[in-house]
Amino acid sequence: MLINKHVHWVFDLDDTLYKEADYRLSGFKHVVKTVNSLYKSNLSLDFQELLASGKDVLEEICVQLSLPESSKQSLLWLYRLHYPNIKLSSQTKAFMLNLEPLVHGISILTDGRSVSQRSKISALGLEHLDSYVSEEWGEVKPGEKRFSAIMCKHAKAKKFIYVGDNVKKDFVTPNRLGWTSIGVRDNGQNIHSQSISIEPEFMPKIWVNDLQELLKND
């Protein structure tokens, strides 16, 4: 049984609870809106086409506005610090609402900058959950520090589950600690590919196509 009051669930954020591509699009739109206001320009870009062709979107903005190359760093911080226009899918929102009262607790363990990740968590309506952001801990996955902190804080839980997507770093540590690891399969929109050759200990113990499967199959 994965869903009961003795089990503490921990989720990755990007490409697990929402699609990181949505955050990227939100960030680029924010940057373009800001520079259009600041420079009285009317810049319009096809972000998907630029990304598909391997171009650097922020660099392209600098080129089109004739800004010095050094301006790219300012645009990058605009991107990183913007409050994103992202949301949980209706299925994920329903899953989280159904799961929360049935389990010991839910936490988020995510890699990234503190302000960026916490802005995402807030925009998704998940700020009430305990969150463990790598920048605040000085360690990224597969580092063990945050996993151990969760086990210590929730010592009364008899089982821990980690749900993620990135086979390079998400599952190897919870596997080593005896957690149940669950991978959410890429639907073609993920930033990081899951189709790589990697040692078995890096793979999740369970694969699902979407989070709702976990409620149906428990």
Order of alpha helices (4+ residues) and beta strands (2+ residues): beta-alpha-alpha-alpha-alpha-alpha-beta-alpha-beta-alpha-alpha-beta-alpha-beta-beta-alpha
